[in-house]
């Protein structure tokens, strides 16, 4: 099967989250993380590094976390521009380690990462990339690993107190719980046209262009999980941004020819669902 690659400049744009207590979540995302409110409307708040558009994260209210094992967000990842930014965040986190749930610290060879959870137990990765020339590729597969983070070396690069995310911070990737990796590969690689860049036990990684991954999928919850739901705290949807309207329209035509249901939205974006009913909006940068 010939696969038409996705726009090589496509990126993850924003992550929309459902939270059980908007005020509690705002305290976490603004006071601790340092994101700033761009605007606040009925039951939804938009946040960015500097309080200006474009926003990175949106919060809206939902029912509390559902204990049902279902498809959805494993974590979303906030990409910092420099290692010193990650160092400042690590120093800040360690000062609040008694009040913030920490999932761990990892060196992935292509990146260095810190994992935490918000008040609804939503996973968040804060990371920085090594420069691409330091990434190792073997036959179009990028070499990644889960190794201990050099905490001491990283902290040595911290030169000032954490004051929030730099303005050029972005959403680097999203990592999803799915029910079947073969179905995930068919949707994200064969239909959307992302390149499969890596794999590990129970997980596949996909990217546009020559990145290590923009989307990851795993079956670590098992293959008998329920479909995604936006009724409970967790992921509402994430956006994939295309570099031009023409590139976006090419994708819409491709999706429709693949019998994927596409809904046109009032803001000019398009809504689709993957095989597990995870919601994705397609838009232009």
Beta strands, then each sheet from edge to edge (+ up, - down):
strand 1: 11-19
strand 2: 36-41
strand 3: 44-48
strand 4: 57-61
strand 5: 72-80
strand 6: 101-107
strand 7: 111-117
strand 8: 123-129
strand 9: 137-138
strand 10: 141-142
strand 11: 147-148
strand 12: 170-177
strand 13: 195-200
strand 14: 203-207
strand 15: 215-218
strand 16: 234-242
strand 17: 263-264
strand 18: 270-273
strand 19: 279-284
sheet 1: 2+ 3- 4+ 1+ 16- 19- 18+ 17-
sheet 2: 11+ 6- 7+ 8- 5- 12+ 15+ 14- 13+
sheet 3: 9+ 10-
end
